[in-house]
Amino acid sequence: MRVINLFTVAALAFTIASCTEKKDIPAIRPFAFNDSGLHVITTVINEKDNEVSMLYGNKAALGQNAASNPEAAYKLVTYREQESKFWFGSYINGELLRVETVNMQPTAKGQAPAYSVDVYNQAAYTPADAAARTQFIQTLDRAWYPCDPY
Amino acid sequence: MKISNRLKIISASAGIALVVTAALSFTTRVVDAPPVTGDLQAPAAVKEIFSRACYPCHSNTVHLKWFDRLPGVASLVRKDILTARKHLNFSEWDKLTPAAQDAALWEAYNMINSGVMPLPSYAAVHSDAKVSAAELSTLRNYLLTKKKNVTAVKQDSVAQTAAALPKALPTAPTGIQFMPEFRQWQVMSTTSRFDNTTMRVMYANPIAMQAIRNKQINPWPDGAIIAKVVWEKVRDKDGIIQPGKFLNVQYMVRNAERYETTGGWGYAKFETPALKPSPTLLEAQSCASCHRAAAKTGGIFDLSTLN
């Protein structure tokens, strides 16, 4: 009788342990940038600075003659690159560093495009020349997608 | 008297069984040992690690313990070795292209590092197969000598050929159809590989994105889909890396029941601008096998972690 009781208790303990066991899921980095419906235009990697940037744009920025379309809006989102935890041989986007925004609306009135930058997780950042950054962002070639425009 | 006779019979039977088992253990031919056509060429320290941890299953040279030949065990060992050889065979290294050889080494490292290989059930009874942290470091340092640098030069901006999706969207042998709507999904991550010269952008459909946010990714919910777009890297005149030639779009579709044999994920790849579908059902097994290295994140590699 004692043996049966011991067996029952052991089986019960094992069952409870199995049910309550939590799988060890690594800490996934939360998404710090919300694309708000913008589409990826291209991705650029600066190996020297260990950064990767994704250029997003609205429909006008993805269309023909985007550079002269006042409706076009761009966001260049820059992350620090880090080694992938799950595949040695790969870098992956890590901490969010900057979001640069270019809005072409002012060009409708003959003014320069509006440029702004939001900086994150970066104590020492020297803002670059707005005109040069706007030019850089606007002239990046689109990555080729087999289903564009979609 | 009766008990004594019974004991005698039992003892005799056990003795015979023991002798037969021992004889089988020493004489059973578990697998053939085909000729070595071309062995892995690597520094001695690296070769020693692979020889000890991987060669018993992933080569034509047979390294078996006596208990591997036991009745019942032998057939399981045989199955494991034949499957392993088919996936990667260090004795037929010369049959792989240089690029495939390098890819196999990176994969081998990642499988060992994740604890998937050597198979835990194998390592439990073959203690010499275990790879120590110091040995992993040796392998890492060796692989870093094989790190790929981008030498392809980006051409000046030219008008791109417009994409033209076929009217009937292609379908992979796994039954997964090309899904152009991934362009509307959120970006999950972007990766730059240095074990080859590709860069990728990963998209997650709304179910997958919600699963990530809710930390419900082991297992992922049915209906989760990850799309991956792959390009060759090119370097522009300022040294910045950009996407060059488009290579393929890959999908992983979660359906635990339908894709039970491939870890609950269905795999599809559409290559070149013509979107040529693959993999075959057999190749999908290889996809699933490799993705076991990402078991901690439910089979998905490309998730950024808080380091």
Interface residues (C-beta under 8 A of the other chain):
Chain A: K23 D24 I25 P26 A27 I28 R29 F31 D35 H39 V40 T42 T43 V44 I45 N46 E47 K48 V52 M54 E81 Q82 E83 S84 K85 F86 W87 F88 G89 S90 Y91 I92 N93 G94 T139 L140 D141 R142 A143 W144 Y145 P146 C147 D148 Y150
Chain B: W106 Y109 N110 N113 S114 R140 L143 S157 Q160 T161 A163 L165 F178 P180 E181 F182 R183 Q184 Q186 V187 S189 T190 T191 S192 R193 F194 D195 N196 M199 V201 I212 R213 K215 I217 N218 V229 W231 K233 G239 I240 I241 Q242 P243 F246 V249 F270 P273 L275 A293 A294 K296 T297 F301 D302 L303 S304 T305 L306 N307
